[in-house]
Amino acid sequence: MIIPDAKAKQIYNMIVNSTSKHPVATKKISDVTGLNERTIRNRITELIFIYKVPIGAFRTGNNKGYFLIKNQDEYNQVRNTLKAQAFEELKRVNQLRENLKNWSDER
């Protein structure tokens, strides 16, 4: 795969050689690339949306990190995690809307 950005290519190479059982941690990616966590997330988003790489991530438990999704079961795990995260974010948006509607400057 041709990825012109050298740092994104480094990240790709680390992730493509990882598994869901042994994902690569953000700290390890940072140590190798010298990038901060936010930049790493941005590069991974580019790999997913621009280069169409099926990258999954686990954010909790003992296997935190990124990995190449290789089968339907891994996809389902990642999808379920992302759906739950999106649901929690939507709850927050709705609560903020209610908070603003009921907020008074006199508090």
Backbone atoms as SQL, in Angstrom:
CREATE TABLE atoms (id INTEGER PRIMARY KEY, chain TEXT, resi INTEGER, resn TEXT, atom TEXT, x REAL, y REAL, z REAL);
INSERT INTO atoms VALUES
  (1, 'A', 1, 'MET', 'N', 0.842, -1.169, 0.000),
  (2, 'A', 1, 'MET', 'CA', 0.000, 0.000, 0.000),
  (3, 'A', 1, 'MET', 'C', 0.890, 1.236, 0.000),
  (4, 'A', 2, 'ILE', 'N', 0.545, 2.196, -0.826),
  (5, 'A', 2, 'ILE', 'CA', 1.312, 3.441, -0.916),
  (6, 'A', 2, 'ILE', 'C', 0.689, 4.474, 0.016),
  (7, 'A', 3, 'ILE', 'N', 1.448, 4.818, 1.047),
  (8, 'A', 3, 'ILE', 'CA', 1.045, 5.854, 2.013),
  (9, 'A', 3, 'ILE', 'C', 2.173, 6.868, 2.014),
  (10, 'A', 4, 'PRO', 'N', 1.935, 8.043, 1.410),
  (11, 'A', 4, 'PRO', 'CA', 3.036, 9.002, 1.244),
  (12, 'A', 4, 'PRO', 'C', 3.593, 9.593, 2.544),
  (13, 'A', 5, 'ASP', 'N', 2.745, 9.735, 3.560),
  (14, 'A', 5, 'ASP', 'CA', 3.195, 10.318, 4.823),
  (15, 'A', 5, 'ASP', 'C', 4.012, 9.280, 5.599),
  (16, 'A', 6, 'ALA', 'N', 5.255, 9.609, 5.902),
  (17, 'A', 6, 'ALA', 'CA', 6.167, 8.652, 6.548),
  (18, 'A', 6, 'ALA', 'C', 5.669, 8.214, 7.924),
  (19, 'A', 7, 'LYS', 'N', 5.144, 9.127, 8.711),
  (20, 'A', 7, 'LYS', 'CA', 4.662, 8.777, 10.055),
  (21, 'A', 7, 'LYS', 'C', 3.424, 7.889, 9.967),
  (22, 'A', 8, 'ALA', 'N', 2.507, 8.209, 9.054),
  (23, 'A', 8, 'ALA', 'CA', 1.320, 7.369, 8.867),
  (24, 'A', 8, 'ALA', 'C', 1.738, 5.976, 8.408),
  (25, 'A', 9, 'LYS', 'N', 2.757, 5.898, 7.576),
  (26, 'A', 9, 'LYS', 'CA', 3.265, 4.607, 7.113),
  (27, 'A', 9, 'LYS', 'C', 3.849, 3.807, 8.281),
  (28, 'A', 10, 'GLN', 'N', 4.570, 4.477, 9.194),
  (29, 'A', 10, 'GLN', 'CA', 5.100, 3.795, 10.378),
  (30, 'A', 10, 'GLN', 'C', 3.962, 3.226, 11.219),
  (31, 'A', 11, 'ILE', 'N', 2.934, 4.042, 11.416),
  (32, 'A', 11, 'ILE', 'CA', 1.776, 3.595, 12.201),
  (33, 'A', 11, 'ILE', 'C', 1.113, 2.405, 11.514),
  (34, 'A', 12, 'TYR', 'N', 0.916, 2.512, 10.214),
  (35, 'A', 12, 'TYR', 'CA', 0.326, 1.422, 9.435),
  (36, 'A', 12, 'TYR', 'C', 1.126, 0.128, 9.626),
  (37, 'A', 13, 'ASN', 'N', 2.417, 0.215, 9.490),
  (38, 'A', 13, 'ASN', 'CA', 3.269, -0.978, 9.617),
  (39, 'A', 13, 'ASN', 'C', 3.159, -1.609, 11.003),
  (40, 'A', 14, 'MET', 'N', 3.029, -0.786, 12.027),
  (41, 'A', 14, 'MET', 'CA', 2.891, -1.322, 13.380),
  (42, 'A', 14, 'MET', 'C', 1.532, -2.005, 13.558),
  (43, 'A', 15, 'ILE', 'N', 0.489, -1.376, 13.044),
  (44, 'A', 15, 'ILE', 'CA', -0.865, -1.906, 13.217),
  (45, 'A', 15, 'ILE', 'C', -1.085, -3.150, 12.369),
  (46, 'A', 16, 'VAL', 'N', -0.590, -3.134, 11.144),
  (47, 'A', 16, 'VAL', 'CA', -0.819, -4.271, 10.248),
  (48, 'A', 16, 'VAL', 'C', -0.154, -5.545, 10.785),
  (49, 'A', 17, 'ASN', 'N', 0.830, -5.395, 11.625),
  (50, 'A', 17, 'ASN', 'CA', 1.510, -6.543, 12.224),
  (51, 'A', 17, 'ASN', 'C', 0.981, -6.884, 13.618),
  (52, 'A', 18, 'SER', 'N', -0.106, -6.251, 14.019),
  (53, 'A', 18, 'SER', 'CA', -0.696, -6.531, 15.328),
  (54, 'A', 18, 'SER', 'C', -1.957, -7.372, 15.158),
  (55, 'A', 19, 'THR', 'N', -2.464, -7.870, 16.272),
  (56, 'A', 19, 'THR', 'CA', -3.693, -8.662, 16.261),
  (57, 'A', 19, 'THR', 'C', -4.615, -8.160, 17.366),
  (58, 'A', 20, 'SER', 'N', -5.855, -8.616, 17.346),
  (59, 'A', 20, 'SER', 'CA', -6.778, -8.222, 18.408),
  (60, 'A', 20, 'SER', 'C', -6.336, -8.797, 19.759),
  (61, 'A', 21, 'LYS', 'N', -5.627, -9.902, 19.739),
  (62, 'A', 21, 'LYS', 'CA', -5.103, -10.490, 20.985),
  (63, 'A', 21, 'LYS', 'C', -3.864, -9.746, 21.482),
  (64, 'A', 22, 'HIS', 'N', -3.138, -9.129, 20.556),
  (65, 'A', 22, 'HIS', 'CA', -1.927, -8.374, 20.883),
  (66, 'A', 22, 'HIS', 'C', -1.921, -7.056, 20.098),
  (67, 'A', 23, 'PRO', 'N', -2.808, -6.131, 20.477),
  (68, 'A', 23, 'PRO', 'CA', -2.845, -4.843, 19.770),
  (69, 'A', 23, 'PRO', 'C', -1.632, -3.992, 20.141),
  (70, 'A', 24, 'VAL', 'N', -1.362, -3.013, 19.313),
  (71, 'A', 24, 'VAL', 'CA', -0.235, -2.118, 19.574),
  (72, 'A', 24, 'VAL', 'C', -0.762, -0.904, 20.346),
  (73, 'A', 25, 'ALA', 'N', -0.133, -0.627, 21.468),
  (74, 'A', 25, 'ALA', 'CA', -0.565, 0.465, 22.351),
  (75, 'A', 25, 'ALA', 'C', -0.182, 1.821, 21.782),
  (76, 'A', 26, 'THR', 'N', -0.993, 2.802, 22.092),
  (77, 'A', 26, 'THR', 'CA', -0.713, 4.172, 21.657),
  (78, 'A', 26, 'THR', 'C', 0.654, 4.621, 22.144),
  (79, 'A', 27, 'LYS', 'N', 1.011, 4.248, 23.366),
  (80, 'A', 27, 'LYS', 'CA', 2.324, 4.631, 23.918),
  (81, 'A', 27, 'LYS', 'C', 3.450, 4.080, 23.062),
  (82, 'A', 28, 'LYS', 'N', 3.321, 2.839, 22.623),
  (83, 'A', 28, 'LYS', 'CA', 4.360, 2.246, 21.784),
  (84, 'A', 28, 'LYS', 'C', 4.442, 2.980, 20.442),
  (85, 'A', 29, 'ILE', 'N', 3.276, 3.301, 19.858),
  (86, 'A', 29, 'ILE', 'CA', 3.275, 4.055, 18.597),
  (87, 'A', 29, 'ILE', 'C', 3.946, 5.401, 18.807),
  (88, 'A', 30, 'SER', 'N', 3.643, 6.047, 19.920),
  (89, 'A', 30, 'SER', 'CA', 4.244, 7.339, 20.241),
  (90, 'A', 30, 'SER', 'C', 5.753, 7.228, 20.411),
  (91, 'A', 31, 'ASP', 'N', 6.191, 6.196, 21.114),
  (92, 'A', 31, 'ASP', 'CA', 7.632, 5.998, 21.331),
  (93, 'A', 31, 'ASP', 'C', 8.372, 5.807, 20.005),
  (94, 'A', 32, 'VAL', 'N', 7.762, 5.083, 19.075),
  (95, 'A', 32, 'VAL', 'CA', 8.408, 4.800, 17.792),
  (96, 'A', 32, 'VAL', 'C', 8.364, 6.008, 16.860),
  (97, 'A', 33, 'THR', 'N', 7.210, 6.693, 16.818),
  (98, 'A', 33, 'THR', 'CA', 7.030, 7.780, 15.846),
  (99, 'A', 33, 'THR', 'C', 7.375, 9.161, 16.376),
  (100, 'A', 34, 'GLY', 'N', 7.338, 9.324, 17.706),
  (101, 'A', 34, 'GLY', 'CA', 7.553, 10.637, 18.298),
  (102, 'A', 34, 'GLY', 'C', 6.318, 11.530, 18.241),
  (103, 'A', 35, 'LEU', 'N', 5.172, 10.955, 17.845),
  (104, 'A', 35, 'LEU', 'CA', 3.934, 11.728, 17.738),
  (105, 'A', 35, 'LEU', 'C', 3.159, 11.678, 19.053),
  (106, 'A', 36, 'ASN', 'N', 2.361, 12.726, 19.305),
  (107, 'A', 36, 'ASN', 'CA', 1.510, 12.707, 20.490),
  (108, 'A', 36, 'ASN', 'C', 0.227, 11.935, 20.201),
  (109, 'A', 37, 'GLU', 'N', -0.538, 11.664, 21.250),
  (110, 'A', 37, 'GLU', 'CA', -1.727, 10.822, 21.143),
  (111, 'A', 37, 'GLU', 'C', -2.750, 11.387, 20.149),
  (112, 'A', 38, 'ARG', 'N', -2.988, 12.660, 20.191),
  (113, 'A', 38, 'ARG', 'CA', -3.968, 13.273, 19.285),
  (114, 'A', 38, 'ARG', 'C', -3.552, 13.119, 17.831),
  (115, 'A', 39, 'THR', 'N', -2.280, 13.354, 17.538),
  (116, 'A', 39, 'THR', 'CA', -1.789, 13.219, 16.165),
  (117, 'A', 39, 'THR', 'C', -1.875, 11.768, 15.710),
  (118, 'A', 40, 'ILE', 'N', -1.586, 10.840, 16.611),
  (119, 'A', 40, 'ILE', 'CA', -1.703, 9.417, 16.283),
  (120, 'A', 40, 'ILE', 'C', -3.147, 9.090, 15.916),
  (121, 'A', 41, 'ARG', 'N', -4.094, 9.550, 16.727),
  (122, 'A', 41, 'ARG', 'CA', -5.519, 9.306, 16.429),
  (123, 'A', 41, 'ARG', 'C', -5.894, 9.891, 15.070),
  (124, 'A', 42, 'ASN', 'N', -5.397, 11.093, 14.779),
  (125, 'A', 42, 'ASN', 'CA', -5.692, 11.726, 13.480),
  (126, 'A', 42, 'ASN', 'C', -5.117, 10.910, 12.325),
  (127, 'A', 43, 'ARG', 'N', -3.895, 10.419, 12.481),
  (128, 'A', 43, 'ARG', 'CA', -3.281, 9.606, 11.425),
  (129, 'A', 43, 'ARG', 'C', -4.034, 8.294, 11.237),
  (130, 'A', 44, 'ILE', 'N', -4.498, 7.702, 12.329),
  (131, 'A', 44, 'ILE', 'CA', -5.265, 6.462, 12.233),
  (132, 'A', 44, 'ILE', 'C', -6.598, 6.720, 11.539),
  (133, 'A', 45, 'THR', 'N', -7.216, 7.843, 11.830),
  (134, 'A', 45, 'THR', 'CA', -8.449, 8.210, 11.132),
  (135, 'A', 45, 'THR', 'C', -8.197, 8.347, 9.632),
  (136, 'A', 46, 'GLU', 'N', -7.077, 8.944, 9.252),
  (137, 'A', 46, 'GLU', 'CA', -6.715, 9.038, 7.829),
  (138, 'A', 46, 'GLU', 'C', -6.541, 7.641, 7.230),
  (139, 'A', 47, 'LEU', 'N', -5.873, 6.755, 7.953),
  (140, 'A', 47, 'LEU', 'CA', -5.678, 5.396, 7.450),
  (141, 'A', 47, 'LEU', 'C', -7.022, 4.700, 7.224),
  (142, 'A', 48, 'ILE', 'N', -7.975, 4.938, 8.109),
  (143, 'A', 48, 'ILE', 'CA', -9.291, 4.309, 7.988),
  (144, 'A', 48, 'ILE', 'C', -10.093, 4.921, 6.839),
  (145, 'A', 49, 'PHE', 'N', -10.161, 6.257, 6.771),
  (146, 'A', 49, 'PHE', 'CA', -11.047, 6.905, 5.809),
  (147, 'A', 49, 'PHE', 'C', -10.422, 7.145, 4.439),
  (148, 'A', 50, 'ILE', 'N', -9.150, 7.441, 4.392),
  (149, 'A', 50, 'ILE', 'CA', -8.507, 7.728, 3.106),
  (150, 'A', 50, 'ILE', 'C', -7.946, 6.457, 2.475),
  (151, 'A', 51, 'TYR', 'N', -7.249, 5.655, 3.276),
  (152, 'A', 51, 'TYR', 'CA', -6.578, 4.466, 2.752),
  (153, 'A', 51, 'TYR', 'C', -7.383, 3.179, 2.945),
  (154, 'A', 52, 'LYS', 'N', -8.570, 3.308, 3.587),
  (155, 'A', 52, 'LYS', 'CA', -9.517, 2.190, 3.730),
  (156, 'A', 52, 'LYS', 'C', -8.949, 0.991, 4.487),
  (157, 'A', 53, 'VAL', 'N', -8.110, 1.253, 5.478),
  (158, 'A', 53, 'VAL', 'CA', -7.511, 0.187, 6.290),
  (159, 'A', 53, 'VAL', 'C', -8.494, -0.166, 7.414),
  (160, 'A', 54, 'PRO', 'N', -8.837, -1.451, 7.598),
  (161, 'A', 54, 'PRO', 'CA', -9.776, -1.843, 8.654),
  (162, 'A', 54, 'PRO', 'C', -9.097, -1.924, 10.024),
  (163, 'A', 55, 'ILE', 'N', -8.974, -0.776, 10.655),
  (164, 'A', 55, 'ILE', 'CA', -8.283, -0.681, 11.947),
  (165, 'A', 55, 'ILE', 'C', -9.311, -0.676, 13.072),
  (166, 'A', 56, 'GLY', 'N', -9.106, -1.555, 14.034),
  (167, 'A', 56, 'GLY', 'CA', -9.939, -1.596, 15.222),
  (168, 'A', 56, 'GLY', 'C', -9.142, -1.150, 16.426),
  (169, 'A', 57, 'ALA', 'N', -9.858, -0.900, 17.520),
  (170, 'A', 57, 'ALA', 'CA', -9.186, -0.482, 18.747),
  (171, 'A', 57, 'ALA', 'C', -9.966, -0.967, 19.949),
  (172, 'A', 58, 'PHE', 'N', -9.224, -1.328, 20.979),
  (173, 'A', 58, 'PHE', 'CA', -9.793, -1.616, 22.283),
  (174, 'A', 58, 'PHE', 'C', -9.261, -0.555, 23.237),
  (175, 'A', 59, 'ARG', 'N', -10.164, 0.068, 23.992),
  (176, 'A', 59, 'ARG', 'CA', -9.766, 1.152, 24.890),
  (177, 'A', 59, 'ARG', 'C', -9.824, 0.763, 26.356),
  (178, 'A', 60, 'THR', 'N', -10.309, -0.432, 26.636),
  (179, 'A', 60, 'THR', 'CA', -10.396, -0.890, 28.024),
  (180, 'A', 60, 'THR', 'C', -9.857, -2.314, 28.120),
  (181, 'A', 61, 'GLY', 'N', -9.645, -2.756, 29.321),
  (182, 'A', 61, 'GLY', 'CA', -9.166, -4.114, 29.535),
  (183, 'A', 61, 'GLY', 'C', -7.663, -4.228, 29.407),
  (184, 'A', 62, 'ASN', 'N', -7.188, -5.448, 29.339),
  (185, 'A', 62, 'ASN', 'CA', -5.754, -5.706, 29.276),
  (186, 'A', 62, 'ASN', 'C', -5.173, -5.535, 27.885),
  (187, 'A', 63, 'ASN', 'N', -6.014, -5.605, 26.866),
  (188, 'A', 63, 'ASN', 'CA', -5.537, -5.521, 25.485),
  (189, 'A', 63, 'ASN', 'C', -5.850, -4.171, 24.846),
  (190, 'A', 64, 'LYS', 'N', -5.462, -3.093, 25.487),
  (191, 'A', 64, 'LYS', 'CA', -5.693, -1.767, 24.927),
  (192, 'A', 64, 'LYS', 'C', -4.770, -1.548, 23.741),
  (193, 'A', 65, 'GLY', 'N', -5.320, -0.959, 22.687),
  (194, 'A', 65, 'GLY', 'CA', -4.490, -0.627, 21.550),
  (195, 'A', 65, 'GLY', 'C', -5.196, -0.832, 20.227),
  (196, 'A', 66, 'TYR', 'N', -4.432, -0.659, 19.163),
  (197, 'A', 66, 'TYR', 'CA', -4.936, -0.747, 17.792),
  (198, 'A', 66, 'TYR', 'C', -4.507, -2.050, 17.139),
  (199, 'A', 67, 'PHE', 'N', -5.341, -2.525, 16.227),
  (200, 'A', 67, 'PHE', 'CA', -5.039, -3.758, 15.516),
  (201, 'A', 67, 'PHE', 'C', -5.754, -3.769, 14.174),
  (202, 'A', 68, 'LEU', 'N', -5.305, -4.636, 13.306),
  (203, 'A', 68, 'LEU', 'CA', -5.936, -4.820, 12.009),
  (204, 'A', 68, 'LEU', 'C', -7.103, -5.788, 12.180),
  (205, 'A', 69, 'ILE', 'N', -8.302, -5.345, 11.811),
  (206, 'A', 69, 'ILE', 'CA', -9.478, -6.212, 11.885),
  (207, 'A', 69, 'ILE', 'C', -9.360, -7.254, 10.776),
  (208, 'A', 70, 'LYS', 'N', -9.386, -8.524, 11.180),
  (209, 'A', 70, 'LYS', 'CA', -9.137, -9.595, 10.209),
  (210, 'A', 70, 'LYS', 'C', -10.333, -10.494, 9.949),
  (211, 'A', 71, 'ASN', 'N', -11.406, -10.374, 10.741),
  (212, 'A', 71, 'ASN', 'CA', -12.565, -11.244, 10.523),
  (213, 'A', 71, 'ASN', 'C', -13.833, -10.583, 11.068),
  (214, 'A', 72, 'GLN', 'N', -14.962, -11.223, 10.807),
  (215, 'A', 72, 'GLN', 'CA', -16.261, -10.672, 11.192),
  (216, 'A', 72, 'GLN', 'C', -16.404, -10.554, 12.710),
  (217, 'A', 73, 'ASP', 'N', -15.877, -11.505, 13.463),
  (218, 'A', 73, 'ASP', 'CA', -15.974, -11.435, 14.926),
  (219, 'A', 73, 'ASP', 'C', -15.254, -10.201, 15.470),
  (220, 'A', 74, 'GLU', 'N', -14.065, -9.934, 14.963),
  (221, 'A', 74, 'GLU', 'CA', -13.330, -8.740, 15.404),
  (222, 'A', 74, 'GLU', 'C', -14.077, -7.478, 14.999),
  (223, 'A', 75, 'TYR', 'N', -14.608, -7.473, 13.786),
  (224, 'A', 75, 'TYR', 'CA', -15.405, -6.320, 13.344),
  (225, 'A', 75, 'TYR', 'C', -16.594, -6.103, 14.286),
  (226, 'A', 76, 'ASN', 'N', -17.295, -7.192, 14.628),
  (227, 'A', 76, 'ASN', 'CA', -18.463, -7.081, 15.510),
  (228, 'A', 76, 'ASN', 'C', -18.084, -6.512, 16.874),
  (229, 'A', 77, 'GLN', 'N', -16.950, -6.939, 17.417),
  (230, 'A', 77, 'GLN', 'CA', -16.498, -6.408, 18.712),
  (231, 'A', 77, 'GLN', 'C', -16.248, -4.905, 18.616),
  (232, 'A', 78, 'VAL', 'N', -15.557, -4.492, 17.568),
  (233, 'A', 78, 'VAL', 'CA', -15.237, -3.069, 17.386),
  (234, 'A', 78, 'VAL', 'C', -16.516, -2.276, 17.153),
  (235, 'A', 79, 'ARG', 'N', -17.410, -2.802, 16.303),
  (236, 'A', 79, 'ARG', 'CA', -18.673, -2.118, 16.007),
  (237, 'A', 79, 'ARG', 'C', -19.480, -1.910, 17.288),
  (238, 'A', 80, 'ASN', 'N', -19.592, -2.948, 18.112),
  (239, 'A', 80, 'ASN', 'CA', -20.373, -2.834, 19.342),
  (240, 'A', 80, 'ASN', 'C', -19.787, -1.795, 20.287),
  (241, 'A', 81, 'THR', 'N', -18.477, -1.765, 20.386),
  (242, 'A', 81, 'THR', 'CA', -17.813, -0.769, 21.230),
  (243, 'A', 81, 'THR', 'C', -18.073, 0.640, 20.718),
  (244, 'A', 82, 'LEU', 'N', -17.952, 0.838, 19.415),
  (245, 'A', 82, 'LEU', 'CA', -18.172, 2.159, 18.828),
  (246, 'A', 82, 'LEU', 'C', -19.632, 2.598, 18.961),
  (247, 'A', 83, 'LYS', 'N', -20.557, 1.674, 18.796),
  (248, 'A', 83, 'LYS', 'CA', -21.977, 2.003, 18.952),
  (249, 'A', 83, 'LYS', 'C', -22.279, 2.442, 20.384),
  (250, 'A', 84, 'ALA', 'N', -21.719, 1.732, 21.353),
  (251, 'A', 84, 'ALA', 'CA', -21.933, 2.094, 22.760),
  (252, 'A', 84, 'ALA', 'C', -21.340, 3.464, 23.060),
  (253, 'A', 85, 'GLN', 'N', -20.163, 3.719, 22.516),
  (254, 'A', 85, 'GLN', 'CA', -19.509, 5.020, 22.709),
  (255, 'A', 85, 'GLN', 'C', -20.353, 6.135, 22.076),
  (256, 'A', 86, 'ALA', 'N', -20.851, 5.893, 20.868),
  (257, 'A', 86, 'ALA', 'CA', -21.679, 6.899, 20.183),
  (258, 'A', 86, 'ALA', 'C', -22.959, 7.166, 20.965),
  (259, 'A', 87, 'PHE', 'N', -23.554, 6.122, 21.528),
  (260, 'A', 87, 'PHE', 'CA', -24.769, 6.277, 22.322),
  (261, 'A', 87, 'PHE', 'C', -24.505, 7.148, 23.545),
  (262, 'A', 88, 'GLU', 'N', -23.393, 6.914, 24.222),
  (263, 'A', 88, 'GLU', 'CA', -23.042, 7.727, 25.394),
  (264, 'A', 88, 'GLU', 'C', -22.799, 9.187, 25.004),
  (265, 'A', 89, 'GLU', 'N', -22.153, 9.419, 23.881),
  (266, 'A', 89, 'GLU', 'CA', -21.922, 10.795, 23.407),
  (267, 'A', 89, 'GLU', 'C', -23.249, 11.481, 23.096),
  (268, 'A', 90, 'LEU', 'N', -24.171, 10.766, 22.467),
  (269, 'A', 90, 'LEU', 'CA', -25.475, 11.329, 22.142),
  (270, 'A', 90, 'LEU', 'C', -26.257, 11.661, 23.408),
  (271, 'A', 91, 'LYS', 'N', -26.172, 10.812, 24.420),
  (272, 'A', 91, 'LYS', 'CA', -26.811, 11.111, 25.705),
  (273, 'A', 91, 'LYS', 'C', -26.254, 12.416, 26.281),
  (274, 'A', 92, 'ARG', 'N', -24.958, 12.605, 26.156),
  (275, 'A', 92, 'ARG', 'CA', -24.325, 13.826, 26.670),
  (276, 'A', 92, 'ARG', 'C', -24.825, 15.052, 25.908),
  (277, 'A', 93, 'VAL', 'N', -24.904, 14.945, 24.587),
  (278, 'A', 93, 'VAL', 'CA', -25.403, 16.054, 23.770),
  (279, 'A', 93, 'VAL', 'C', -26.827, 16.425, 24.197),
  (280, 'A', 94, 'ASN', 'N', -27.663, 15.415, 24.349),
  (281, 'A', 94, 'ASN', 'CA', -29.049, 15.668, 24.749),
  (282, 'A', 94, 'ASN', 'C', -29.128, 16.280, 26.137),
  (283, 'A', 95, 'GLN', 'N', -28.299, 15.820, 27.058),
  (284, 'A', 95, 'GLN', 'CA', -28.308, 16.385, 28.410),
  (285, 'A', 95, 'GLN', 'C', -27.839, 17.834, 28.393),
  (286, 'A', 96, 'LEU', 'N', -26.829, 18.136, 27.605),
  (287, 'A', 96, 'LEU', 'CA', -26.362, 19.526, 27.513),
  (288, 'A', 96, 'LEU', 'C', -27.440, 20.442, 26.947),
  (289, 'A', 97, 'ARG', 'N', -28.197, 19.938, 25.961),
  (290, 'A', 97, 'ARG', 'CA', -29.299, 20.727, 25.401),
  (291, 'A', 97, 'ARG', 'C', -30.320, 21.041, 26.492),
  (292, 'A', 98, 'GLU', 'N', -30.662, 20.020, 27.299),
  (293, 'A', 98, 'GLU', 'CA', -31.612, 20.227, 28.395),
  (294, 'A', 98, 'GLU', 'C', -31.046, 21.174, 29.449),
  (295, 'A', 99, 'ASN', 'N', -29.778, 21.010, 29.773),
  (296, 'A', 99, 'ASN', 'CA', -29.141, 21.886, 30.761),
  (297, 'A', 99, 'ASN', 'C', -29.199, 23.339, 30.311),
  (298, 'A', 100, 'LEU', 'N', -28.896, 23.574, 29.042),
  (299, 'A', 100, 'LEU', 'CA', -28.914, 24.938, 28.521),
  (300, 'A', 100, 'LEU', 'C', -30.317, 25.516, 28.552),
  (301, 'A', 101, 'LYS', 'N', -31.296, 24.710, 28.182),
  (302, 'A', 101, 'LYS', 'CA', -32.686, 25.164, 28.157),
  (303, 'A', 101, 'LYS', 'C', -33.140, 25.575, 29.556),
  (304, 'A', 102, 'ASN', 'N', -32.686, 24.874, 30.573),
  (305, 'A', 102, 'ASN', 'CA', -33.127, 25.120, 31.950),
  (306, 'A', 102, 'ASN', 'C', -32.160, 25.976, 32.761),
  (307, 'A', 103, 'TRP', 'N', -31.083, 26.421, 32.142),
  (308, 'A', 103, 'TRP', 'CA', -30.054, 27.169, 32.871),
  (309, 'A', 103, 'TRP', 'C', -30.513, 28.600, 33.116),
  (310, 'A', 104, 'SER', 'N', -30.162, 29.090, 34.263),
  (311, 'A', 104, 'SER', 'CA', -30.452, 30.478, 34.608),
  (312, 'A', 104, 'SER', 'C', -29.159, 31.144, 35.026),
  (313, 'A', 105, 'ASP', 'N', -28.949, 32.371, 34.557),
  (314, 'A', 105, 'ASP', 'CA', -27.730, 33.097, 34.929),
  (315, 'A', 105, 'ASP', 'C', -27.700, 33.472, 36.398),
  (316, 'A', 106, 'GLU', 'N', -28.809, 33.349, 37.075),
  (317, 'A', 106, 'GLU', 'CA', -28.887, 33.720, 38.493),
  (318, 'A', 106, 'GLU', 'C', -28.341, 32.618, 39.399),
  (319, 'A', 107, 'ARG', 'N', -27.960, 31.506, 38.874),
  (320, 'A', 107, 'ARG', 'CA', -27.462, 30.399, 39.718),
  (321, 'A', 107, 'ARG', 'C', -26.106, 30.708, 40.270);
